[in-house]
C-alpha cells in the first residue's frame, strides 16, 4: 500500500518541463538566499580570490512524500525530547558515567569533559542553558509492515543546522505548487500534488525565538557601568553554509531587534574578554570595527566547536573554556553537547537494565514515554557482555545493521556486510567507540530529482530524513524549564547509494514534504 | 558651501572597518538577492557550464550625498515628464518629422519606424500604451553656482532597469545605518549619517503597480473560449541582470496575483501566437513546459529589443512586429521607444523656434513648464544652420560639452577636447547622428567606495546619477491618461575617470542617497 504511493511519485518530466523547473528553481534560489558558497572542487580559490560567488543550495525539484502520521508524531514528541535532553544534561553524574569508558579512547570527548571539570571547579556563573535541537527521523517502512513508523536516526544538541535554508525550500516548493497564481502549471499534474501543500515551516522563527528567549532571560548587564547586550554567533572559518546562519541573525535583528555579531572561533580570544575583577564574569565583546564600543554577550550560539577538526590547537580549547566559564548563556554547554553523543541514544534505547528514559521523563505519563521509546531503533554497545558483538560479527545479522561512531555527526558509518570485516581490522579496545544500530528501512520506492550546487541534475531512488526543530531554555541548577517549544522541520534527501557507502556521483539535497 | 559638504564625506575607514563593511555587504547582497550573474571575464563559461553562480551586484559601501531640493524637484516633476512623453508618443506626425533625417542614416531607427508603419497600415488593435520610465539627472554644481540645480541626463522609455536592485541597495544602506538595532556602529560616526536615512524607495512597488494597472485595464480575454490572462516579460538571452527583473515579477505574483512568464526574444515566435481569424488579435502564450495550456497576454513588457544588437536577424524584427500588431498592451510601443531618442530631448531643449514643450504640456501651468525646462541642459544638433557645429568644432567651447549619439543608451559618448577631432574624422553626413550637450557639472569633491562584482574594493572621486521612476498608462487614440504615477529612484555612481572616457580600472555601482 505504502509502496504503491511512492512508486508513482514524482510525476515524470519531459525535457521542456525539466528545463523550466531547473531554471526556475536555480533563479528562485539565488533571488531568495537559498544559496551556499561554492565548494572548492566547484570553484577553485584562484577563480574567486575574494570569495564573492554563491550558488543555489542543493535542492530537490519536488517535495518528497512523508507519512502524515509519522510527521505529526515527530512534532508531537519534540517538546518531550527537548525535556529529555535537558534532564540528561542536568544529570552530570550520569553523563560522567556514560562517558567514562570513552574518555580513555577518545581525545575529543576527553577534552570536552576536561573543559566541564575545569569550569565546575571554578564554579559556573550561569545556570541557564539553551538548547536548539533537531531530532532526525526516517519513516521506517519494512516490507512486512502494514504502515510506516517513525524511527529516530539521531538527536542533535549542537549547531543544529539548515533551519534557515529549510524554510526557504518549503517556500520554494509551495510557490511552485501555486505557480502561476490561479492556474498552477509549474509541476505536471499529480494526485499527490494537486491541492496539496507542504506543512508550514516556521524553523527560522522558532530557532530565533529560542535565542531571543535566552537573550531576555539573561537579564540586565552584569557590567559596571552597564553595557548594551548582544548575541554572539561563534562560527567556523570559510563557512559555506553561512546563509543558513544569516537567516537566523536576520530574524533576530528584524523581528526581535537584538544586536547579533559573528565571531570566528579562531578569534574568540582576540575579541571577547572576561574581567576577572567581576565575579559574575560577563563576556565582553569588543567589535574590531568599532574599537571604542563594548557589548555584553547574553548568549553564545555555537555554530562551531562541534567536531574534533574545529579544535586545531590548544588555543581553541582555551577559547571553548573561556566561553564556558563566562556568564553568557551557552547554546549549548559542554554537558549538553556531550548529551548528544550517540552513546547516550544507545543507552536510552537499551532494552535490558535500568529504565533511563522513564527516569529522565519522570513527570511524563507512561503513554508518552512509550511513544518516545517507540521511535528508538534497537541499538547496542559492543561490550563483551551484550548482544551487540554477536550481531555485529555475524555476517547474517550484520546485514541488518549499521555501525556508527558514538559521537554525534555523520559520515563515518560502516554498513551491513562491511561491519564484521571492519571490526576485525581494528583493535578490540577501540570497539567501544562504536555503537551498532539496527537499520531503519525508509520507503524503498522513494524517488526524486535533485539540482546540485554545480547545476547538475540527478534523479533516482532516494532516502529521506526528516528533522524536527525544538528549543528549550532551562535552569541547570534545579532543572526548571523556562521555555520549551517546537517548530519547523527539515527534509534532507540523499541518493540511496550515498547512504550505503556508495559512490560520489550521488547527491544530498535539501527538500520539503507533502504529507500522505 | 556645497563642496565642503562633499569634501568631508564619506567618513574614512580603517582596515577593520573596511573589512567589516565589505564582508557584511557581500553577504547581505547574496542573502537578499542583490545579485547578478557574473560576467564572462570574471567567471569563464567553462568554469560554470550550467550557469548557477551569482555574485553581489556592484554596490557602494556608503550612500552618496544628494541635494534635498534637487531630489524633491525630480520627484515632483516625474508625473509631468510621464505626461510629456505620453503626449509626444501620441503625436505621430511630430515624431515622424524628427526621425525623418535619421531614417536615412540609421538602420535601427529606420527599422523601428517601419514596424510602426506596417502595423499602422494593418491597423492597431490596442490603443492603450504603457510607459515604465526612468528620468536620469545629475546635481549640477558648477563652481560659480551658489546652490546645485537639477539637470536631466536622459529620459528612458524602454527597459528602464535597476528598479528591483535599487530598492535593495536602499534597504542595505538603511540597515547598515541602523545596525545593530539600538546601537548603530556599522558605519563610523559622521554628521551626515547620524540620524539620517535614505528616502523610501518604492521602485519595485511602483513599477509592478504600473504593469498591474495595464493588466487590469486590458479587460477580459478576447479569445473564444476565454483564456486565463498573463503578463509576459520579453528578455534577452544570458541576461546578467535577471534578478532585477525577477524582483518585479515576484511583486506581480505575490502582491497582485498576476501570472508572469518570461520569454526569450529569440523564442517569441515559437511560443506566442496570433490567430488571424480573431480580428482583435489577442496574443496567445503557450508555455513550452505545459503544452496543453494557453494564456492570453495582456501586457508585453520589453526588457529586450532596446538596442540594435538585440536584433540579430530579420526574425527578430518579425518578432517585434508580431508583438506590436497584437492586442497586448506594449511597454513600450515602437512609437514610445522612438520618443525616448536623445534627439527628442534635444529638440525639446531648443531655445529657438517653436516651443514644443509648451505644446505637449498644453494643459499644464506655465510655472511647472518652466521647472521642467530648467532641468534641460543646453543641447544642439550639428546642422550647418545652428550653434551646435560652432560650439563643437571650437576646441575652447568643445571643452564644456559632450557629444552623444541621438539614440537612447549610453556608452559611446565623446567628451571635451576629443569632440572636434572626432567630428573631423567622420563624414559630415554622419553628424546628424549626434547631438551636442553642454556638460553637467556634478559635485567635484564627491567620493565613495565601491565593492565590485568580483569582490575588488575601489575608492575615489565619483559621479552620481539619480534616476526617478514613473509609470503612465494612456490611450494612444485620444491621449486620455488612465494612470500616472511616480515612485522609487536609482542612484548610480561611477568612478570619475570612467565617465570621462577613462580607464577600465574604474567602477560603476548601484548606490543609494542621503539628502543634505
Interface residues (C-beta under 8 A of the other chain):
Chain A: X16 X17 X19 X20 X21 X26 X27 X30 X31 X32 X33 X35 X38 X43 X47 X48 X49 X50 X51 X52 X53 X54 X55 X56 X179 X180 X181 X182 X183 X185 X186 X188 X228 X230 X242 X243 X246 X247 X250 X253 X257 X258 X259 X260 X261 X287 X288 X289 X290 X291 X293 X295 X453 X454 X455 X456
Chain B: X16 X17 X19 X20 X21 X26 X27 X30 X31 X32 X33 X35 X38 X43 X47 X48 X49 X50 X51 X52 X53 X54 X55 X56 X179 X180 X181 X182 X183 X185 X186 X188 X228 X230 X242 X243 X246 X247 X250 X253 X257 X258 X259 X260 X261 X287 X288 X289 X290 X291 X293 X295 X453 X454 X455 X456
